[in-house]
Amino acid sequence: MSDVPASAMNQTKIVTSFQALVSTPFEGAINAIGWTRSLDGDYAEIVAKLKAHDNIMLVEEPDLLQLELSDAGHLARQTILSDLHLLKAHGAAPSLNLIKQYEADDSFPFFPTDVYSFHVDRAPIPTDTILCTYYGATSEILPKAQAEQKILVPEIRAELKKLYDGPEDGFDAFLSEHFFDLHYRPKPGAEPIRLEAGHMWRLAVDHPESKVIPCVHRAPKEKPGEYRLLMIC
């Protein structure tokens, strides 16, 4: 975590075990908790041997178990399976994805709402976002103080009002319905934090009982010809 900007250190908390990751409360400015670890094994071998047919492939446990791997690949597989089992035992519903690219949102060219845009997650019940990138480009988080909610930018808000055909008091509901209110843009001089491969992160979500602000984050643009192997729940 030596590359984390000093301005963001009060937003993140580092722990050294899975139990600490899932049990440490968010509080104050802390809305991102990371279980940092050094992973052994060859994750590139797993990516190379999985046969992806779509831009996003859901990788199930049997898919991993049927791969013929070297000792280093086997070690990587055991770590992934261990993470899956830990998360399921915790009550989460983890999804292991092999990603070539996400679908880009071009519905509103001036306001994309896909995962490549800095955004926060929202849920109707208490929950968190947990993710780990084993291979490929990694996600970024952005300190809330360095982020600007797009719907508050005058020129963007004016464009959004052109899309809305309804009473003035329904405009905010319109923004929420189409998820516009979840998206942010970096302020000048912002320093996003790139989450390192192999570390598992828990990010605060916008939900009715949350005691902290949600974590602003985004998916990375994938490198041409390179897949990502991502666990998320």
N, C-alpha and C positions, 0 to 999 in steps of 0.2 A: 504493500500500500504506500510505498515511498513516493509514488507519482501522484498521489492525491493532493490537489491544491490546498494550501493552508486555509483558505477561506471556506473550504467545505468540511474541514475536520470535525466541526461541531454538529454536522448533520449525520455522520456515520459512526457506528460503533462496531468494533471488531471483537469477535469471540473465537474460541478455539475448540468448540465441540458442537455437535448437532443439537444436543439438549439445550445448550446455551442459546443457540440460534433461535430455536422455537419458543423458548420460555422467557427470554429477556424482553422486558416491556419497552415499547416505544415511549419516550418521554421527552419533554422539552422540545428541543430542535431536532432530536434524533428520530429520523424516519426511514433509515436504511441500516440494517444490521448484517454484517458479513462474517461467515465462517471461513476463515482463511486456512488454506492447507496446501501442501505440496503433493500433487498427485503423480504417482508412478504409472507406467504403462504406455501403450501405443494407441492413442485414440484415433490417430490418422488411419491406422489399419482397419479399425472398425468402420469408419466412414467409407473407406475404399471398398469394403466387402459387402456393405449394405447396398442393395440394388434399388435405387430411388427411381420411381416412375413419374412422380409428380413434383411440383415445386416444393410441397411440404409433405413429408412422409411420416406417418405415425409409426414409431418403432415399438413393437410389443416385446415382452420378455422372451417368448419363443423365438422371435426373430434374432435376438442376441444369442440365445443358447445354441442355435443351429449353425452359427458361424464357426468355421475352422480357423483358429487363430494361433499365432506364435505365443510364446510365453509372455511377451510384453503385451500383446493384444488381449490375452486371457486376463492379465492383471487389470487392464483398463475395464474390461467387461465386468469383473468382479466388483470394482468400485461403483460402476453405474448401477448394477443390480442391488448392491448394498444401499445406495442412495434411494433407489425406488422403494425398497422394503422399509427403510427408515421413514420415508415420507408417508407411505401407506399406513404404517403403524401409528403415525401421528394423527391420522384421520384425513390426510390430504388426498387429492386425486391427481398424482403427477402424470405428466405427459412427456414422453421422450420423442423429440421431433428431429428429423433430418431435413434441413432447410436449404433449398437452393435460393429461393427468394419468396418474400411475402407478396401478396397481391397489392399492388399500389392503388390508391384511391384517387381517381380522376373525376369524381362526380362534381367537385367544385375546385377547379384549377387553382384558385387563389387561396384555398383552404383545404388541403388534404387532411383526412382524418384517419389515415392508416397508422400502423405501428412505427413507421419511420419518423413520424412527427413526435416531438416531445409531448408527452401526455401524462395524465394520472389515471389510475384504474379506479372504478367505482363499483360498489356492491351494495345490495339492500340489507345485507347482514354482516356482522363482524367477520373479517377475513383478512388475509395478507396475500401478497404475491411472492412466491418463492421461485427462484430461478438459478440455474447453473449452466454455463456454457463449457462443454468439455473440449470442443474443437471449433476453430473458425473465429470469425469476428465476434466481438463481445458487446453487450449492451452498454449504454451510457445512462448515468443519472445526472441531474442538474440541480444545484442548490436552489431552493424556492426564491431566495433573494436575488438570484441571477436570472430568474425566469419571469416572463411577462405573459399574462393570460391573453390569448389572441383576441377574444371577444371584447376586450377593453381597449384595443388599439383602434383609434377613431376611424381610420380609413378602412380597416377590416370590418368593423361594426357597421359602417355605412353600406358596404357590399352585402353583408348578411341581411340587412334590412330590405334590400332589393329583392331578396329571395323569399321574404316572408309576406304572406298575404293574410292578415288577420288583425285583430284588435291589438292595440299597443300593450295592454296588460297581459297578452299572451306571448309576447316576444321571448321572454326568458324561458318559458316552457318549451318554445320552439328550439331554442339553442340547446337546451338539455336533451330534448328528444332526439336531436341529430348529433349529439355528442360534441358539438362545437365548444362547449364550455370546459371540456376536459383537456384542451390543447393549449400549448404554450410555445413561445419562441424565446431563444436566448437573448438576454440583454447585451448590448455592446460590452466586450471584454469578458464575457462569461467564460468560465472554465469547467466544461463538463467533466465528470469523473467516469473514466472507462473501467468497467468491472473486469477484473482479470480472469482469465480462463481457469477453470478448476475450482474457483471459490464459489460457495453457495451463498446467495443473498436473499434476504427477506425484506420486502419493501412495503411501506405503509400504504393502505388503500383508503380511498374516501368512502366511509360508511357511517351510518347514523351514530355509532358509539365510539368513533375514533377520537382519541385525545390529542392527536398530532395532525399536522398538515400532511396530505398524501405526498408520496415521493414522485417527483417528475422524472420520467425516464423515456427512453426510446430504443428501438431495435436498430442495429447498425446496418448500413448498406453492405451487403455481402460482396466479397471480393470475386471478380469474374472467375468462374470455373471452380470456386471453392465452396463447399457446403459448410453448414454449421450443424453441430450436434448440441441440442439444447434441451435441458430438463426444465419444465415449468409447471407450476400449479398455483 
